[in-house]
Amino acid sequence: MDDSTAPLFRQIANLIEDSIVDGNLGAGARAPSTNELAEFHQINPATARKGITLLVDSGVLEKRRGIGMFVTDDARDIILARRGEEFAASYLVPLIDEAVKLDITRADIHRLIDAVAESRGLYQ
């Protein structure tokens, strides 16, 4: 799973969100069940259920009684909006704090970001 410091239920929610954001689970698609997630990741079903509940509570998944959980029509937009709001605090603030500690200049930060972005194909 992704961030090993996050609680397992949050990691489960993040994995499902990632599948929605990258298009593997589109609007209307059936999400993996609690038991499928628990078996695949070898975790307690209650932990998987807690991760799914997070997504239901945020409007990303909806329960269809008797048939499972499904991706809502606006799930991707909900995820992108939340992650966009969290981006600066989660990534930029720690980056700038570390740059200050290392006495890296603003221009050097920009060059480093451009170099990494280019190596990842962002500017091609």
C-alpha positions in Angstrom: 0.0 0.0 0.0 1.1 3.6 -0.4 2.0 5.7 2.8 3.1 3.2 5.4 2.7 5.9 8.1 -1.0 6.3 7.4 -3.5 4.1 9.2 -4.4 1.0 7.2 -8.0 2.1 6.6 -6.7 5.4 5.1 -4.3 3.4 2.9 -7.2 1.3 1.6 -9.2 4.5 0.9 -6.2 6.0 -0.9 -5.8 2.9 -3.1 -9.4 3.1 -4.2 -9.1 6.8 -4.8 -6.0 6.3 -6.9 -7.9 3.8 -9.0 -10.6 6.4 -9.5 -8.3 9.2 -10.3 -6.2 7.2 -12.8 -9.4 5.9 -14.5 -9.2 2.2 -13.5 -12.5 2.7 -11.6 -14.8 5.0 -13.6 -18.1 6.5 -12.6 -20.7 3.8 -11.9 -18.0 1.0 -11.6 -18.3 -1.5 -8.8 -15.7 -0.9 -6.1 -13.9 -3.9 -4.5 -15.9 -5.4 -1.6 -14.8 -5.3 2.0 -14.0 -9.0 1.9 -12.1 -8.7 -1.4 -10.0 -5.9 0.0 -9.4 -7.7 3.3 -8.4 -10.9 1.5 -6.2 -9.3 -1.1 -4.3 -7.1 1.4 -4.5 -9.6 4.2 -6.1 -7.3 6.7 -9.1 -7.4 9.0 -12.4 -6.9 7.1 -13.3 -4.2 9.7 -10.2 -2.2 8.6 -11.3 -2.5 5.0 -14.8 -1.5 5.9 -13.6 1.6 7.7 -11.7 2.7 4.6 -14.7 2.2 2.4 -16.9 4.1 4.9 -14.5 7.1 4.5 -15.3 7.1 0.8 -19.0 6.7 1.3 -19.0 9.6 3.8 -17.1 11.8 1.4 -19.5 11.0 -1.5 -16.9 9.0 -3.5 -18.7 5.7 -3.2 -22.4 4.9 -2.8 -23.9 1.7 -1.4 -26.4 -0.1 -3.5 -28.2 -2.4 -1.2 -27.5 -6.0 -1.9 -25.1 -5.5 -4.7 -22.2 -3.5 -3.4 -20.4 -0.2 -3.5 -20.2 1.9 -6.6 -18.2 4.9 -7.8 -20.4 8.0 -7.8 -20.6 10.3 -10.9 -18.6 13.1 -9.2 -16.2 10.9 -7.3 -13.1 11.9 -9.3 -13.9 15.6 -9.0 -14.4 15.2 -5.2 -11.0 13.5 -4.8 -9.2 16.0 -7.0 -10.6 18.9 -5.1 -9.7 17.5 -1.7 -6.2 16.4 -2.8 -5.7 19.8 -4.5 -6.5 21.5 -1.2 -4.1 19.3 0.7 -1.3 19.6 -1.8 0.5 22.6 -0.5 0.4 21.5 3.1 1.5 17.9 2.3 4.2 18.6 -0.2 5.2 22.2 -0.6 5.5 23.2 3.0 7.9 20.3 3.9 9.9 20.9 0.7 10.3 24.6 1.5 11.1 23.9 5.2 13.8 21.5 4.2 15.2 23.9 1.5 15.5 26.6 4.2 17.4 24.2 6.5 19.7 23.3 3.6 20.1 26.9 2.5 18.9 26.1 -1.0 18.0 29.2 -2.9 14.6 29.9 -4.5 16.2 29.8 -7.9 17.8 26.4 -7.1 14.4 25.1 -5.9 12.9 26.2 -9.2 15.7 24.5 -11.2 15.4 21.3 -9.2 11.6 21.2 -9.7 12.0 21.8 -13.4 14.7 19.1 -13.7 12.5 16.5 -11.8 9.4 17.5 -13.8 11.3 17.1 -17.1 12.7 13.7 -16.0 9.1 12.6 -15.3 7.9 13.7 -18.7 5.9 16.7 -17.5 7.5 19.2 -19.9 7.7 17.0 -23.0 
